[in-house]
């Protein structure tokens, strides 16, 4: 095993422990480990960190639901606004990309 792979695994374990203790902040902690230690391309690292944190959140939510400390209604009330905000965010990204390319070609 390479040194950087072992270091990335160790730091990932520490991120997992901090997520368990604090309950959040995984993406902001995972991204530097993926980019600087595991040498992942930054664009891929963003997607990977979102997948890591999303799957961790999903599993935590399922465990809370199973334990009776959370309901499906509370999950829908917090997840629904996030899903509704996704479409306008993607549309604005496309608009900014087109606008910036038009501005560059004008000069």
C-alpha positions as CSV (number, residue, x, y, z in Angstrom):
1,X,0.0,0.0,0.0
2,X,1.3,3.4,-0.9
3,X,2.0,6.0,1.8
4,X,-0.6,8.4,0.4
5,X,-3.2,5.7,0.2
6,X,-2.7,4.8,3.9
7,X,-2.7,8.4,4.9
8,X,-5.9,9.1,3.0
9,X,-7.5,6.1,4.7
10,X,-6.4,7.2,8.1
11,X,-7.6,10.8,7.5
12,X,-10.9,9.4,6.2
13,X,-11.4,7.4,9.4
14,X,-10.7,10.6,11.4
15,X,-13.3,12.4,9.3
16,X,-15.8,9.7,10.0
17,X,-15.2,9.9,13.7
18,X,-15.6,13.7,13.6
19,X,-18.8,13.4,11.7
20,X,-20.1,11.0,14.3
21,X,-19.2,13.3,17.1
22,X,-20.2,16.6,15.6
23,X,-22.9,15.5,13.2
24,X,-21.8,17.4,10.1
25,X,-19.1,19.0,8.1
26,X,-18.0,15.9,6.1
27,X,-17.8,17.5,2.7
28,X,-15.6,20.4,3.9
29,X,-13.3,17.9,5.6
30,X,-13.3,15.2,2.8
31,X,-12.5,17.5,-0.1
32,X,-8.9,18.5,1.0
33,X,-8.1,14.9,1.8
34,X,-9.3,13.7,-1.7
35,X,-7.5,16.5,-3.5
36,X,-4.2,16.9,-1.6
37,X,-3.6,13.5,-0.1
38,X,-5.3,11.1,-2.5
39,X,-4.4,13.3,-5.6
40,X,-7.9,13.2,-7.1
41,X,-8.9,15.8,-9.7
42,X,-10.7,18.7,-7.9
43,X,-13.8,18.4,-10.0
44,X,-14.0,14.7,-9.4
45,X,-13.3,15.2,-5.7
46,X,-16.3,17.5,-5.3
47,X,-18.6,14.9,-6.8
48,X,-17.0,12.2,-4.7
49,X,-17.3,14.2,-1.5
50,X,-21.0,14.9,-2.2
51,X,-21.6,11.2,-2.8
52,X,-19.7,10.2,0.4
53,X,-21.6,12.7,2.6
54,X,-24.9,12.0,0.9
55,X,-24.6,8.3,1.4
56,X,-23.5,8.8,5.0
57,X,-26.5,11.1,5.6
58,X,-28.9,8.6,4.0
59,X,-27.6,5.8,6.2
60,X,-27.8,8.0,9.3
61,X,-31.4,9.0,8.5
62,X,-32.4,5.4,7.9
63,X,-30.9,4.4,11.2
64,X,-32.7,7.2,13.1
65,X,-36.0,6.2,11.4
66,X,-35.4,2.6,12.3
67,X,-34.7,3.6,15.9
68,X,-37.9,5.7,16.1
69,X,-36.1,9.1,16.6
70,X,-37.1,10.4,13.2
71,X,-40.1,10.2,10.9
72,X,-40.5,10.2,7.2
73,X,-42.4,13.5,7.4
74,X,-39.4,15.2,9.0
75,X,-37.1,13.8,6.3
76,X,-39.4,15.1,3.6
77,X,-39.7,18.6,5.2
78,X,-35.9,19.0,5.2
79,X,-35.1,17.2,2.0
80,X,-37.9,18.7,-0.2
81,X,-36.6,22.3,-0.2
82,X,-33.1,21.1,-1.1
83,X,-34.4,19.1,-4.1
84,X,-36.5,22.1,-5.2
85,X,-33.4,24.4,-5.0
86,X,-31.4,22.0,-7.2
87,X,-33.1,22.8,-10.5
88,X,-32.7,26.6,-10.4
89,X,-29.1,26.1,-9.2
90,X,-28.3,24.0,-12.2
91,X,-30.1,26.4,-14.6
92,X,-28.1,29.4,-13.2
93,X,-24.9,27.5,-13.7
94,X,-25.7,27.0,-17.4
95,X,-26.7,30.7,-17.7
96,X,-23.5,31.9,-16.1
97,X,-21.5,29.7,-18.3
98,X,-23.2,31.0,-21.5
99,X,-22.9,34.6,-20.3
100,X,-19.2,34.4,-19.4
101,X,-18.4,32.9,-22.8
102,X,-20.3,35.8,-24.5
103,X,-18.4,38.3,-22.5
104,X,-15.1,36.7,-23.3
105,X,-15.8,36.8,-27.1
106,X,-16.9,40.4,-26.9
107,X,-13.4,41.4,-25.8
